[in-house]
Amino acid sequence: MSKKEILIKWKTVETITPDFPDGAIFIKEDTSIEFPLAIVAFPLGGHANGTKKQRERAKLIAAAPELLKACQEALKYVCVEEPAYDVLCNAIKKATE
């Protein structure tokens, strides 16, 4: 797989629909198909701090597959005795259960 195939541009859309009356953030692949990667509703009442957190969470959800691959790859280079080994194993376990 080439780097061009691995790195996918994202398109972020904020919208209000009947399903999300206070709005939602959609993160999609920026391709002709626009495959949705994350949909996170904004908090009721549109609290500014909650809205900021939801934007951050949507980006984290969209990045999750790439983060899992990075953890799996990093595990190959970490010794079992190192604290990072357990951190990586726990993260991979949480992501795959």
Secondary structure as UniProt FT lines:
FT   HELIX           3..6
FT   STRAND          10..17
FT   TURN            18..19
FT   STRAND          20..29
FT   STRAND          36..41
FT   TURN            44..45
FT   HELIX           48..75
FT   TURN            76..77
FT   TURN            80..81
FT   HELIX           83..96
//
